[in-house]
Amino acid sequence: MNPIWPCFHDPAYRPTHLERLDIHWKANLRMLRFPRDLGLFTVISLIPLLLLLLVAEWFPGPFQSGTATPRAPWVELESIVPAFVLLVLVFLVLQHLAFVTAMNLTYLHHVRAVLRDRGIPLCEQCGQLLSPDRPESACPECGHRRLATTLIDLDSPKNGEPLGHPSQDAAANHPQNGIRR
């Protein structure tokens, strides 16, 4: 996991600017169909704000107005400005780290799914480009192997078996139901 910015795909794959916009547009639309990912992204992104509120609660001094004399209001600012600048910088770093973590956990796999849908063979784990001749082989970078069986393969009828789960067919043909297929 790169703490600076997520690695969506292998740097050797260089889409044009319009292709990148299209990929991320489709990945965003795909992510909107997964409420769990949206919720997790939101929660992780709000953690630095909650930390800021806790700091304001535990150390109220820099956040409260003091009693400066009318002749020297800058005296109060001289003591608060360094603490405030440091707090803002720490908050921005934490917010960036939370955002990158949220992207890595919730958004990255949507981008890679869109790229795979476009026919670009890449590893689901690390985004490494795979050989187009052998996309089922293990990733040369991380060793991840793509699953050969999909849910569609599991539901497809084989050797004359009925489509669906065997318990569904048995329940449908049960004499107590009165309905026979």
BAVEX-790002 format. One line per 2 residues: their letters; for each residue x, y, z of N, C-alpha, C, O. Coordinates in Angstrom, 2 decimals, always signed. Layout:
a = X,Y,Z,X,Y,Z,X,Y,Z,X,Y,Z  ...
***
This chain:
mn = +0.85,-1.17,+0.00,+0.00,+0.00,+0.00,+0.90,+1.24,+0.00,+1.71,+1.43,+0.90  +0.73,+2.05,-1.00,+1.51,+3.26,-1.13,+0.84,+4.38,-0.31,-0.32,+4.70,-0.58
pi = +1.52,+4.99,+0.68,+0.88,+6.02,+1.49,+0.74,+7.37,+0.78,+0.00,+8.24,+1.25  +1.41,+7.55,-0.33,+1.33,+8.82,-1.05,+0.11,+8.86,-1.96,-0.67,+9.82,-1.93
wp = -0.07,+7.82,-2.78,-1.21,+7.74,-3.69,-1.41,+6.28,-4.10,-0.43,+5.56,-4.27  -2.65,+5.82,-4.25,-2.88,+4.42,-4.63,-2.31,+4.09,-6.00,-2.31,+4.93,-6.91
cf = -1.81,+2.88,-6.13,-1.31,+2.39,-7.42,-2.44,+1.61,-8.07,-2.65,+0.44,-7.74  -3.16,+2.24,-9.00,-4.33,+1.63,-9.61,-3.96,+0.51,-10.57,-4.67,-0.48,-10.68
hd = -2.84,+0.67,-11.25,-2.42,-0.31,-12.25,-0.92,-0.19,-12.46,-0.26,+0.70,-11.93  -0.40,-1.11,-13.24,+1.02,-1.14,-13.57,+1.40,+0.16,-14.30,+0.68,+0.59,-15.19
pa = +2.52,+0.79,-13.92,+2.94,+2.02,-14.61,+3.21,+1.80,-16.11,+3.22,+2.77,-16.87  +3.42,+0.57,-16.53,+3.65,+0.30,-17.95,+2.38,+0.53,-18.78,+2.46,+0.82,-19.97
yr = +1.22,+0.41,-18.13,-0.05,+0.69,-18.83,-0.29,+2.19,-18.75,-0.45,+2.74,-17.66  -0.31,+2.86,-19.90,-0.44,+4.32,-19.94,-1.66,+4.73,-20.75,-1.57,+4.98,-21.95
pt = -2.83,+4.79,-20.09,-4.01,+5.25,-20.82,-3.94,+6.75,-21.08,-3.26,+7.49,-20.37  -4.66,+7.18,-22.10,-4.73,+8.61,-22.38,-5.54,+9.29,-21.29,-6.16,+8.63,-20.45
hl = -5.54,+10.59,-21.31,-6.28,+11.36,-20.31,-7.78,+11.03,-20.38,-8.41,+10.83,-19.34  -8.33,+10.97,-21.58,-9.76,+10.66,-21.73,-10.06,+9.24,-21.29,-11.12,+8.99,-20.71
er = -9.16,+8.30,-21.55,-9.37,+6.93,-21.09,-9.34,+6.87,-19.56,-10.15,+6.16,-18.96  -8.44,+7.60,-18.94,-8.39,+7.64,-17.47,-9.68,+8.22,-16.89,-10.21,+7.71,-15.90
ld = -10.17,+9.28,-17.50,-11.44,+9.86,-17.04,-12.57,+8.85,-17.16,-13.39,+8.72,-16.24  -12.62,+8.13,-18.27,-13.66,+7.13,-18.48,-13.54,+5.98,-17.49,-14.55,+5.52,-16.95
ih = -12.33,+5.52,-17.24,-12.10,+4.43,-16.28,-12.57,+4.84,-14.89,-13.28,+4.08,-14.23  -12.19,+6.03,-14.44,-12.57,+6.46,-13.09,-14.05,+6.81,-13.00,-14.66,+6.64,-11.95
wk = -14.63,+7.30,-14.08,-16.07,+7.56,-14.10,-16.83,+6.25,-13.91,-17.76,+6.17,-13.11  -16.43,+5.21,-14.64,-17.09,+3.92,-14.52,-16.81,+3.27,-13.17,-17.69,+2.60,-12.62
an = -15.61,+3.45,-12.64,-15.30,+2.90,-11.32,-16.12,+3.59,-10.23,-16.58,+2.94,-9.29  -16.32,+4.91,-10.36,-17.17,+5.62,-9.40,-18.61,+5.14,-9.47,-19.24,+4.92,-8.44
lr = -19.12,+4.98,-10.69,-20.49,+4.47,-10.84,-20.61,+3.05,-10.29,-21.63,+2.70,-9.69  -19.57,+2.25,-10.49,-19.58,+0.88,-9.96,-19.55,+0.90,-8.44,-20.25,+0.11,-7.80
ml = -18.77,+1.79,-7.86,-18.67,+1.87,-6.40,-19.99,+2.31,-5.78,-20.31,+1.91,-4.66  -20.76,+3.13,-6.49,-22.05,+3.59,-5.97,-23.03,+2.44,-5.79,-24.00,+2.57,-5.04
rf = -22.81,+1.33,-6.45,-23.69,+0.17,-6.31,-23.31,-0.70,-5.12,-23.95,-1.73,-4.88  -22.28,-0.32,-4.37,-21.82,-1.10,-3.22,-21.89,-0.22,-1.97,-20.94,+0.49,-1.66
pr = -23.01,-0.26,-1.25,-23.17,+0.59,-0.06,-22.11,+0.34,+1.02,-21.73,+1.27,+1.73  -21.64,-0.88,+1.14,-20.62,-1.19,+2.13,-19.34,-0.41,+1.84,-18.73,+0.15,+2.76
dl = -18.94,-0.35,+0.58,-17.74,+0.39,+0.20,-17.92,+1.89,+0.45,-17.01,+2.55,+0.93  -19.10,+2.41,+0.12,-19.36,+3.84,+0.36,-19.32,+4.18,+1.84,-18.74,+5.18,+2.25
gl = -19.94,+3.33,+2.65,-19.95,+3.57,+4.09,-18.55,+3.50,+4.69,-18.17,+4.35,+5.49  -17.79,+2.48,+4.30,-16.43,+2.34,+4.82,-15.55,+3.50,+4.38,-14.75,+4.01,+5.16
ft = -15.70,+3.93,+3.13,-14.93,+5.08,+2.63,-15.26,+6.33,+3.45,-14.36,+7.09,+3.81  -16.53,+6.55,+3.74,-16.94,+7.72,+4.50,-16.42,+7.67,+5.93,-15.91,+8.67,+6.45
vi = -16.53,+6.51,+6.57,-16.08,+6.38,+7.95,-14.57,+6.62,+8.05,-14.12,+7.36,+8.92  -13.82,+5.99,+7.17,-12.36,+6.16,+7.22,-11.97,+7.61,+6.95,-11.05,+8.13,+7.57
sl = -12.67,+8.26,+6.02,-12.34,+9.65,+5.69,-12.68,+10.61,+6.82,-12.08,+11.69,+6.91  -13.62,+10.25,+7.67,-14.02,+11.15,+8.76,-13.20,+10.96,+10.04,-13.32,+11.77,+10.96
ip = -12.37,+9.95,+10.11,-11.58,+9.69,+11.31,-10.70,+10.89,+11.69,-10.67,+11.25,+12.87  -9.98,+11.53,+10.76,-9.17,+12.70,+11.17,-10.02,+13.85,+11.74,-9.57,+14.56,+12.64
ll = -11.21,+14.04,+11.21,-12.08,+15.09,+11.74,-12.49,+14.76,+13.18,-12.55,+15.64,+14.03  -12.79,+13.49,+13.44,-13.12,+13.08,+14.80,-11.93,+13.27,+15.73,-12.09,+13.68,+16.88
ll = -10.73,+12.96,+15.24,-9.53,+13.19,+16.05,-9.34,+14.67,+16.35,-8.94,+15.03,+17.46  -9.62,+15.53,+15.39,-9.52,+16.97,+15.60,-10.51,+17.43,+16.67,-10.17,+18.26,+17.52
ll = -11.71,+16.90,+16.63,-12.69,+17.26,+17.65,-12.27,+16.77,+19.03,-12.48,+17.46,+20.03  -11.67,+15.58,+19.10,-11.16,+15.08,+20.38,-10.03,+15.96,+20.91,-9.98,+16.24,+22.11
va = -9.13,+16.39,+20.05,-8.04,+17.27,+20.47,-8.62,+18.59,+20.97,-8.14,+19.13,+21.98  -9.64,+19.11,+20.29,-10.26,+20.36,+20.73,-10.94,+20.19,+22.08,-11.00,+21.13,+22.88
ew = -11.45,+18.99,+22.35,-12.09,+18.73,+23.63,-11.06,+18.55,+24.74,-11.25,+19.06,+25.85  -9.97,+17.83,+24.46,-8.97,+17.54,+25.47,-8.05,+18.73,+25.76,-7.61,+18.92,+26.89
fp = -7.75,+19.53,+24.73,-6.86,+20.69,+24.88,-7.59,+21.94,+24.39,-7.33,+22.42,+23.29  -8.48,+22.46,+25.19,-9.31,+23.59,+24.72,-8.56,+24.92,+24.65,-9.09,+25.87,+24.06
gp = -7.38,+25.02,+25.21,-6.65,+26.29,+25.26,-6.51,+27.00,+23.91,-6.91,+28.16,+23.80  -5.95,+26.35,+22.89,-5.77,+27.05,+21.61,-7.08,+27.38,+20.89,-7.09,+28.19,+19.97
fq = -8.19,+26.74,+21.31,-9.45,+26.94,+20.60,-10.36,+27.95,+21.28,-11.40,+28.31,+20.74  -9.98,+28.42,+22.47,-10.79,+29.39,+23.19,-10.13,+30.76,+23.09,-8.91,+30.89,+23.03
sg = -10.97,+31.76,+23.07,-10.41,+33.11,+23.03,-9.98,+33.50,+24.44,-10.69,+33.25,+25.42  -8.84,+34.10,+24.51,-8.28,+34.50,+25.81,-8.62,+35.94,+26.13,-9.43,+36.58,+25.47
ta = -7.98,+36.40,+27.14,-8.21,+37.79,+27.56,-6.97,+38.59,+27.21,-6.03,+38.69,+28.01  -6.96,+39.14,+26.04,-5.85,+40.00,+25.63,-6.21,+41.44,+25.97,-7.36,+41.85,+25.92
tp = -5.20,+42.16,+26.30,-5.44,+43.57,+26.62,-5.74,+44.32,+25.32,-5.24,+43.94,+24.26  -6.54,+45.35,+25.39,-6.87,+46.08,+24.17,-5.66,+46.71,+23.50,-5.68,+46.95,+22.29
ra = -4.62,+46.99,+24.26,-3.45,+47.62,+23.66,-2.53,+46.60,+22.98,-1.75,+46.99,+22.11  -2.59,+45.31,+23.36,-1.66,+44.32,+22.80,-2.39,+43.03,+22.40,-2.17,+41.99,+23.01
pw = -3.26,+43.08,+21.39,-3.99,+41.86,+20.99,-3.08,+40.86,+20.30,-3.42,+39.68,+20.24  -1.94,+41.28,+19.79,-1.03,+40.35,+19.09,-0.32,+39.41,+20.04,+0.19,+38.37,+19.61
ve = -0.29,+39.74,+21.32,+0.37,+38.87,+22.30,-0.32,+37.51,+22.32,+0.34,+36.48,+22.39  -1.63,+37.51,+22.27,-2.39,+36.26,+22.25,-2.13,+35.49,+20.96,-1.97,+34.27,+20.99
le = -2.08,+36.18,+19.84,-1.86,+35.52,+18.55,-0.47,+34.90,+18.47,-0.30,+33.84,+17.86  +0.52,+35.54,+19.08,+1.88,+35.00,+19.05,+1.97,+33.64,+19.73,+2.80,+32.82,+19.36
si = +1.13,+33.40,+20.71,+1.17,+32.12,+21.41,+0.29,+31.07,+20.74,+0.55,+29.87,+20.90  -0.72,+31.47,+20.02,-1.66,+30.52,+19.41,-1.27,+30.13,+18.00,-1.47,+28.97,+17.61
vp = -0.72,+31.02,+17.22,-0.45,+30.75,+15.80,+0.45,+29.52,+15.59,+0.09,+28.69,+14.75  +1.57,+29.36,+16.28,+2.38,+28.15,+16.03,+1.62,+26.85,+16.34,+1.73,+25.88,+15.59
af = +0.87,+26.84,+17.42,+0.10,+25.64,+17.77,-0.98,+25.37,+16.73,-1.23,+24.22,+16.36  -1.63,+26.44,+16.26,-2.68,+26.29,+15.26,-2.11,+25.79,+13.93,-2.70,+24.91,+13.30
vl = -0.98,+26.34,+13.50,-0.35,+25.91,+12.24,+0.07,+24.45,+12.33,-0.13,+23.68,+11.39  +0.66,+24.07,+13.45,+1.06,+22.68,+13.65,-0.16,+21.75,+13.64,-0.11,+20.67,+13.05
lv = -1.22,+22.16,+14.28,-2.45,+21.36,+14.31,-3.03,+21.20,+12.90,-3.46,+20.10,+12.54  -3.05,+22.26,+12.12,-3.57,+22.18,+10.76,-2.70,+21.26,+9.91,-3.23,+20.46,+9.14
lv = -1.39,+21.35,+10.02,-0.50,+20.49,+9.24,-0.68,+19.01,+9.62,-0.74,+18.14,+8.75  -0.78,+18.74,+10.90,-0.99,+17.35,+11.34,-2.34,+16.85,+10.84,-2.46,+15.71,+10.38
fl = -3.37,+17.70,+10.92,-4.69,+17.32,+10.42,-4.65,+17.00,+8.93,-5.23,+16.01,+8.50  -3.98,+17.84,+8.14,-3.92,+17.62,+6.69,-3.18,+16.33,+6.35,-3.58,+15.60,+5.44
vl = -2.10,+16.04,+7.07,-1.37,+14.78,+6.83,-2.24,+13.58,+7.19,-2.32,+12.62,+6.43  -2.91,+13.64,+8.35,-3.79,+12.54,+8.75,-4.97,+12.39,+7.79,-5.38,+11.26,+7.49
qh = -5.51,+13.50,+7.30,-6.62,+13.43,+6.35,-6.17,+12.79,+5.05,-6.90,+11.98,+4.47  -4.99,+13.13,+4.59,-4.47,+12.53,+3.36,-4.24,+11.03,+3.55,-4.61,+10.23,+2.68
la = -3.64,+10.64,+4.66,-3.41,+9.21,+4.92,-4.73,+8.44,+5.04,-4.84,+7.31,+4.56  -5.73,+9.04,+5.66,-7.04,+8.39,+5.76,-7.68,+8.26,+4.38,-8.28,+7.22,+4.08
fv = -7.56,+9.27,+3.56,-8.13,+9.24,+2.21,-7.46,+8.16,+1.36,-8.15,+7.40,+0.67  -6.14,+8.08,+1.41,-5.42,+7.07,+0.63,-5.76,+5.67,+1.14,-5.93,+4.74,+0.35
ta = -5.87,+5.51,+2.45,-6.26,+4.21,+3.01,-7.67,+3.84,+2.56,-7.92,+2.69,+2.18  -8.59,+4.78,+2.59,-9.95,+4.52,+2.14,-9.98,+4.16,+0.66,-10.73,+3.26,+0.26
mn = -9.18,+4.83,-0.15,-9.13,+4.51,-1.58,-8.57,+3.11,-1.79,-9.09,+2.35,-2.62  -7.52,+2.75,-1.05,-6.93,+1.43,-1.21,-7.89,+0.33,-0.77,-7.91,-0.74,-1.39
lt = -8.67,+0.56,+0.26,-9.56,-0.47,+0.77,-10.88,-0.57,+0.02,-11.46,-1.66,-0.06  -11.37,+0.54,-0.53,-12.73,+0.51,-1.08,-12.83,+0.83,-2.57,-13.76,+0.36,-3.22
yl = -11.93,+1.60,-3.12,-12.08,+2.08,-4.50,-11.16,+1.37,-5.49,-11.50,+1.21,-6.66  -10.02,+0.96,-5.03,-9.00,+0.39,-5.89,-9.50,-0.82,-6.68,-9.25,-0.93,-7.88
hh = -10.20,-1.73,-6.01,-10.68,-2.92,-6.72,-11.75,-2.60,-7.76,-11.93,-3.36,-8.70  -12.45,-1.49,-7.60,-13.43,-1.08,-8.61,-12.72,-0.60,-9.89,-13.15,-0.90,-11.00
vr = -11.63,+0.13,-9.71,-10.85,+0.58,-10.88,-10.28,-0.62,-11.62,-10.33,-0.68,-12.84  -9.74,-1.57,-10.87,-9.15,-2.76,-11.51,-10.22,-3.61,-12.18,-9.96,-4.22,-13.22
av = -11.42,-3.66,-11.61,-12.51,-4.40,-12.25,-12.90,-3.74,-13.57,-13.17,-4.44,-14.56  -12.94,-2.42,-13.60,-13.27,-1.72,-14.85,-12.18,-1.98,-15.89,-12.49,-2.19,-17.07
lr = -10.92,-1.97,-15.48,-9.83,-2.25,-16.42,-9.94,-3.68,-16.95,-9.72,-3.90,-18.14  -10.26,-4.64,-16.09,-10.42,-6.02,-16.56,-11.61,-6.14,-17.50,-11.56,-6.89,-18.47
dr = -12.69,-5.39,-17.23,-13.85,-5.39,-18.12,-13.51,-4.84,-19.50,-14.12,-5.21,-20.50  -12.53,-3.95,-19.55,-12.08,-3.40,-20.83,-11.14,-4.35,-21.56,-10.69,-4.04,-22.67
gi = -10.83,-5.50,-20.96,-9.99,-6.49,-21.61,-8.50,-6.34,-21.31,-7.67,-6.95,-21.98  -8.17,-5.55,-20.31,-6.77,-5.36,-19.94,-6.43,-6.41,-18.88,-6.98,-6.37,-17.78
pl = -5.55,-7.36,-19.20,-5.24,-8.40,-18.22,-4.31,-7.87,-17.14,-3.15,-7.57,-17.40  -4.83,-7.75,-15.92,-4.00,-7.30,-14.82,-4.34,-8.06,-13.56,-5.43,-8.61,-13.42
ce = -3.39,-8.09,-12.65,-3.54,-8.81,-11.39,-4.55,-8.08,-10.50,-4.53,-6.86,-10.39  -5.43,-8.85,-9.87,-6.44,-8.26,-8.99,-5.83,-7.71,-7.71,-6.36,-6.77,-7.11
qc = -4.70,-8.29,-7.28,-4.06,-7.88,-6.04,-3.21,-6.62,-6.18,-3.40,-5.65,-5.45  -2.26,-6.65,-7.13,-1.26,-5.58,-7.19,-1.38,-4.68,-8.43,-0.72,-3.65,-8.49
gq = -2.21,-5.06,-9.41,-2.39,-4.24,-10.60,-1.35,-4.46,-11.67,-1.34,-3.74,-12.67  -0.47,-5.43,-11.50,+0.58,-5.74,-12.48,-0.06,-6.24,-13.79,-0.99,-7.04,-13.76
ll = +0.45,-5.76,-14.91,-0.02,-6.26,-16.20,+0.38,-7.72,-16.35,+1.52,-8.09,-16.07  -0.56,-8.54,-16.81,-0.30,-9.95,-17.04,-0.14,-10.19,-18.52,-0.52,-9.36,-19.35
sp = +0.43,-11.31,-18.84,+0.60,-11.67,-20.24,-0.77,-11.90,-20.88,-1.57,-12.66,-20.33  -1.06,-11.27,-22.02,-2.37,-11.46,-22.64,-2.56,-12.89,-23.15,-3.68,-13.34,-23.35
dr = -1.44,-13.60,-23.37,-1.53,-14.98,-23.86,-1.94,-15.94,-22.75,-2.62,-16.93,-23.00  -1.51,-15.64,-21.50,-1.79,-16.54,-20.38,-2.29,-15.73,-19.17,-1.58,-15.62,-18.18
pe = -3.50,-15.16,-19.24,-3.99,-14.36,-18.11,-4.32,-15.21,-16.88,-4.46,-14.67,-15.78  -4.45,-16.53,-17.06,-4.76,-17.39,-15.92,-3.53,-17.75,-15.10,-3.67,-18.32,-14.02
sa = -2.34,-17.43,-15.58,-1.12,-17.76,-14.85,-0.96,-16.83,-13.65,-1.61,-15.79,-13.56  -0.08,-17.22,-12.73,+0.15,-16.44,-11.51,+0.83,-15.12,-11.85,+1.59,-15.02,-12.82
cp = +0.55,-14.12,-11.05,+1.14,-12.79,-11.25,+2.65,-12.87,-10.99,+3.08,-13.43,-9.98  +3.46,-12.31,-11.90,+4.91,-12.35,-11.68,+5.36,-11.44,-10.54,+6.46,-11.62,-10.01
ec = +4.54,-10.48,-10.15,+4.91,-9.53,-9.11,+4.59,-10.06,-7.71,+5.46,-10.07,-6.83  +3.33,-10.49,-7.50,+2.91,-10.89,-6.15,+2.56,-12.37,-6.03,+2.38,-12.86,-4.92
gh = +2.44,-13.09,-7.15,+2.13,-14.51,-7.13,+0.66,-14.82,-7.01,+0.28,-15.99,-6.92  -0.22,-13.79,-7.02,-1.66,-14.01,-6.92,-2.16,-14.72,-8.17,-1.78,-14.38,-9.29
rr = -3.03,-15.70,-7.97,-3.60,-16.45,-9.07,-5.08,-16.12,-9.15,-5.79,-16.19,-8.14  -5.55,-15.77,-10.31,-6.96,-15.44,-10.51,-7.79,-16.71,-10.39,-7.38,-17.78,-10.85
la = -8.95,-16.59,-9.78,-9.82,-17.75,-9.62,-10.33,-18.20,-10.98,-10.78,-17.39,-11.79  -10.27,-19.50,-11.23,-10.70,-20.04,-12.51,-12.22,-20.18,-12.57,-12.80,-20.14,-13.65
tt = -12.86,-20.36,-11.42,-14.29,-20.57,-11.38,-14.99,-19.29,-10.97,-14.56,-18.62,-10.03  -16.05,-18.96,-11.66,-16.86,-17.81,-11.31,-18.22,-18.32,-10.84,-18.52,-19.50,-10.96
li = -19.03,-17.43,-10.31,-20.37,-17.83,-9.87,-21.22,-18.29,-11.05,-22.07,-19.16,-10.89  -20.99,-17.72,-12.21,-21.73,-18.14,-13.40,-21.39,-19.58,-13.73,-22.27,-20.37,-14.10
dl = -20.11,-19.94,-13.60,-19.71,-21.32,-13.87,-20.36,-22.28,-12.89,-20.72,-23.39,-13.27  -20.52,-21.87,-11.64,-21.10,-22.75,-10.63,-22.59,-22.99,-10.89,-23.10,-24.06,-10.57
ds = -23.27,-22.02,-11.48,-24.71,-22.16,-11.73,-25.03,-22.80,-13.07,-26.19,-23.13,-13.32  -24.05,-22.99,-13.92,-24.36,-23.52,-15.25,-24.63,-25.02,-15.17,-23.97,-25.73,-14.42
pk = -25.60,-25.50,-15.96,-25.92,-26.93,-15.93,-24.83,-27.74,-16.62,-24.30,-27.35,-17.65  -24.51,-28.89,-16.02,-23.49,-29.77,-16.58,-24.07,-31.17,-16.68,-24.73,-31.64,-15.75
ng = -23.83,-31.83,-17.77,-24.23,-33.23,-17.98,-25.71,-33.46,-17.71,-26.07,-34.47,-17.09  -26.55,-32.57,-18.15,-27.99,-32.76,-18.03,-28.55,-32.42,-16.66,-29.74,-32.64,-16.43
ep = -27.75,-31.88,-15.74,-28.25,-31.50,-14.43,-29.13,-30.27,-14.57,-28.88,-29.43,-15.43  -30.17,-30.15,-13.73,-31.03,-28.96,-13.82,-30.29,-27.73,-13.32,-29.37,-27.83,-12.50
lg = -30.69,-26.55,-13.81,-30.09,-25.29,-13.40,-30.54,-24.94,-11.99,-31.72,-25.08,-11.67  -29.65,-24.49,-11.16,-29.98,-24.10,-9.79,-29.44,-25.08,-8.79,-28.74,-26.03,-9.14
hp = -29.78,-24.85,-7.55,-29.31,-25.69,-6.45,-30.17,-26.94,-6.37,-31.38,-26.85,-6.60  -29.60,-28.12,-6.05,-30.40,-29.34,-6.00,-31.55,-29.27,-5.02,-32.59,-29.88,-5.27
sq = -31.41,-28.54,-3.91,-32.51,-28.46,-2.94,-33.69,-27.69,-3.51,-34.84,-27.97,-3.15  -33.45,-26.74,-4.40,-34.53,-25.99,-5.03,-35.34,-26.90,-5.95,-36.57,-26.82,-5.97
da = -34.66,-27.76,-6.69,-35.36,-28.67,-7.60,-36.14,-29.71,-6.82,-37.24,-30.09,-7.22  -35.58,-30.19,-5.70,-36.28,-31.19,-4.90,-37.53,-30.57,-4.27,-38.57,-31.23,-4.21
aa = -37.45,-29.34,-3.80,-38.61,-28.68,-3.19,-39.68,-28.42,-4.23,-40.87,-28.53,-3.93  -39.29,-28.08,-5.44,-40.27,-27.80,-6.49,-40.99,-29.06,-6.93,-42.17,-29.00,-7.30
nh = -40.34,-30.19,-6.89,-40.94,-31.44,-7.33,-41.53,-32.24,-6.17,-41.98,-33.37,-6.38  -41.55,-31.70,-4.97,-42.07,-32.43,-3.82,-43.58,-32.56,-3.96,-44.24,-31.59,-4.35
pq = -44.17,-33.75,-3.66,-45.61,-33.95,-3.87,-46.47,-33.08,-2.98,-47.60,-32.79,-3.36  -46.01,-32.62,-1.81,-46.83,-31.80,-0.94,-47.06,-30.42,-1.54,-48.05,-29.78,-1.21
ng = -46.18,-29.95,-2.38,-46.33,-28.62,-2.98,-47.43,-28.60,-4.02,-47.98,-27.54,-4.31  -47.76,-29.73,-4.58,-48.81,-29.82,-5.57,-48.40,-29.28,-6.92,-49.19,-29.33,-7.86
ir = -47.20,-28.78,-7.06,-46.74,-28.24,-8.33,-45.59,-29.10,-8.80,-44.63,-29.33,-8.05  -45.66,-29.57,-9.99,-44.59,-30.36,-10.57,-44.06,-29.64,-11.80,-44.82,-29.05,-12.57
r = -42.78,-29.71,-11.96,-42.18,-29.10,-13.16,-42.22,-30.05,-14.30,-41.76,-29.72,-15.39
***
